[in-house]
Amino acid sequence: MYRRILNKNKRKEHTGLKYYIHTFGCQMNENDSELVAGCLQSLNAQPALSLEESNLIIINTCAVRQKTEEKLYSLLGRLGHIKKKK
């Protein structure tokens, strides 16, 4: 999947794109988030230091544990307030 995104013939550079990745869960999720960040950076996207300064928010999670699912819903509630401000 990641190779398709980075296909040089179809690649678009996204200057000015700032992304924020929030990861819940295990080391596999952390690794996946790093792969996604690498793909975005190869397209000239820059990591944002906060949710508020980003224009792309990625939430990487799994629903194996109840606590993680509760944290996700809490974060989604906070994101709603950020979206209303923009």
C-alpha positions as CSV (number, residue, x, y, z in Angstrom):
1,M,0.0,0.0,0.0
2,Y,2.7,2.5,0.9
3,R,4.5,1.9,-2.3
4,R,1.5,2.9,-4.3
5,I,1.4,6.3,-2.5
6,L,5.0,6.9,-3.3
7,N,4.9,6.0,-6.9
8,K,7.0,8.8,-8.4
9,N,5.0,8.9,-11.6
10,K,1.8,9.8,-9.8
11,R,3.2,11.6,-6.8
12,K,2.0,15.0,-5.8
13,E,3.9,17.2,-3.4
14,H,1.9,18.8,-0.7
15,T,3.7,21.9,0.3
16,G,2.2,23.6,3.4
17,L,0.6,20.4,4.6
18,K,1.2,19.9,8.4
19,Y,0.2,16.6,9.8
20,Y,-0.3,15.3,13.4
21,I,-0.3,11.6,14.1
22,H,-1.8,10.4,17.5
23,T,-1.0,6.8,18.2
24,F,-2.8,4.5,20.7
25,G,-1.7,1.0,21.4
26,C,1.2,-1.3,20.9
27,Q,4.6,-1.1,19.2
28,M,3.1,-2.3,15.9
29,N,0.9,0.8,15.9
30,E,3.9,3.0,16.7
31,N,5.7,1.4,13.7
32,D,2.8,1.9,11.4
33,S,2.6,5.6,12.5
34,E,6.3,6.0,11.7
35,L,5.7,4.5,8.2
36,V,2.8,6.9,7.5
37,A,4.9,9.8,8.7
38,G,7.7,8.8,6.4
39,C,5.3,8.7,3.4
40,L,3.9,12.1,4.3
41,Q,7.4,13.6,4.6
42,S,8.4,12.2,1.3
43,L,5.6,14.3,-0.1
44,N,7.0,17.4,1.6
45,A,4.4,17.4,4.4
46,Q,5.8,18.5,7.8
47,P,4.9,17.2,11.2
48,A,2.9,19.7,13.3
49,L,3.9,20.3,17.0
50,S,0.2,20.3,18.1
51,L,-3.2,19.3,16.9
52,E,-4.2,22.9,16.5
53,E,-1.5,23.8,14.0
54,S,-2.1,20.7,11.8
55,N,-4.3,20.5,8.8
56,L,-4.2,16.7,8.7
57,I,-4.9,14.6,11.8
58,I,-4.3,10.9,11.7
59,I,-5.4,8.7,14.6
60,N,-3.9,5.3,14.6
61,T,-5.5,2.9,17.0
62,C,-7.0,-0.6,17.5
63,A,-10.0,-1.6,19.5
64,V,-8.6,-4.6,21.2
65,R,-8.6,-3.0,24.7
66,Q,-11.6,-1.1,26.1
67,K,-9.4,1.6,27.7
68,T,-7.8,2.4,24.3
69,E,-11.3,2.7,22.8
70,E,-12.4,5.1,25.6
71,K,-9.3,7.3,25.0
72,L,-10.1,7.4,21.3
73,Y,-13.6,8.7,22.0
74,S,-12.3,11.3,24.4
75,L,-9.8,12.5,21.8
76,L,-12.5,12.7,19.1
77,G,-14.5,14.9,21.4
78,R,-11.6,17.3,21.8
79,L,-11.0,17.3,18.0
80,G,-14.6,18.5,17.5
81,H,-13.8,21.7,19.4
82,I,-10.6,22.2,17.3
83,K,-12.5,21.8,14.1
84,K,-15.2,24.3,15.1
85,K,-12.4,26.9,15.8
86,K,-11.0,26.5,12.2
